[in-house]
């Protein structure tokens, strides 16, 4: 499924670029350790265009939970880096 491939690619990019942050993709557990990321798929949609051709839309929510120290600064630093990290993710074909 393409959505799972995209989530896995996002997770891999976050893991490779944010060394000390855990990445959660299925659900976030109570008592999780910060810093961490949570990736969620929001309302996927599919529209038939013509014959067996479809337009699929996937929206993803990437949440960052900073440590308790210097939260605002951490969030700004991660936000700047996150744009660059996710701009060029690649999907690996199994």
C-alpha positions as CSV (number, residue, x, y, z in Angstrom):
1,X,0.0,0.0,0.0
2,X,1.4,3.3,-1.0
3,X,0.3,5.1,2.2
4,X,2.4,2.7,4.3
5,X,5.4,3.2,2.0
6,X,5.1,7.0,2.4
7,X,4.9,6.7,6.2
8,X,7.9,4.4,6.3
9,X,9.9,6.8,4.1
10,X,9.0,9.8,6.4
11,X,9.9,7.7,9.4
12,X,13.2,6.7,7.9
13,X,14.1,10.3,7.0
14,X,13.2,11.5,10.6
15,X,15.3,8.7,12.2
16,X,18.3,9.4,10.0
17,X,18.2,13.2,10.6
18,X,17.1,13.5,14.2
19,X,19.4,11.2,16.1
20,X,17.9,11.5,19.6
21,X,14.2,11.5,18.6
22,X,12.0,8.4,18.7
23,X,9.5,8.1,15.8
24,X,6.1,6.7,16.3
25,X,3.9,5.6,13.4
26,X,1.1,3.5,14.7
27,X,0.1,5.1,17.9
28,X,1.9,7.1,20.6
29,X,2.1,5.4,23.9
30,X,1.3,7.0,27.2
31,X,4.5,8.0,29.0
32,X,6.6,8.4,25.8
33,X,10.0,9.9,25.9
34,X,10.7,13.3,24.4
35,X,12.0,14.4,22.0
36,X,9.9,12.4,19.6
37,X,7.8,12.5,16.4
38,X,4.4,11.1,15.6
39,X,3.3,10.5,12.0
40,X,-0.4,10.1,11.2
41,X,-2.3,9.8,7.9
42,X,-5.3,12.2,7.7
43,X,-8.4,11.5,5.6
44,X,-7.0,9.8,2.5
45,X,-9.2,10.2,-0.5
46,X,-9.5,8.6,-3.9
47,X,-11.3,9.8,-7.0
48,X,-11.8,7.9,-10.2
49,X,-10.5,10.0,-13.1
50,X,-11.0,7.8,-16.2
51,X,-11.3,4.0,-16.5
52,X,-8.9,2.5,-14.1
53,X,-7.1,5.7,-13.3
54,X,-7.5,7.3,-10.0
55,X,-6.4,10.5,-8.2
56,X,-5.3,9.7,-4.7
57,X,-4.7,12.3,-2.0
58,X,-2.7,11.6,1.1
59,X,-2.3,14.2,3.9
60,X,0.2,13.5,6.7
61,X,0.4,15.0,10.1
62,X,4.0,15.1,11.5
63,X,3.9,16.1,15.2
64,X,7.0,16.9,17.2
65,X,7.2,16.7,21.0
66,X,10.2,18.6,22.4
67,X,11.9,18.0,25.7
68,X,10.9,20.1,28.6
69,X,14.0,22.3,28.2
70,X,13.9,25.2,25.8
71,X,10.7,24.0,24.0
72,X,10.3,27.1,21.8
73,X,13.8,27.0,20.6
74,X,13.7,23.3,19.9
75,X,10.5,23.6,17.9
76,X,11.9,26.4,15.7
77,X,15.1,24.4,15.0
78,X,13.2,21.2,14.2
79,X,10.7,23.1,12.0
80,X,13.6,24.6,9.9
81,X,15.3,21.3,9.5
82,X,12.1,19.3,8.9
83,X,11.2,21.2,5.7
84,X,14.6,20.3,4.2
85,X,14.5,16.7,5.4
86,X,11.0,15.9,4.1
87,X,11.4,17.8,0.8
88,X,13.4,15.0,-0.9
89,X,12.2,11.7,0.7
90,X,12.4,8.7,-1.6
91,X,10.3,5.6,-1.6
92,X,12.1,2.3,-1.7
93,X,10.5,-0.4,-3.8
94,X,10.5,-3.7,-2.0
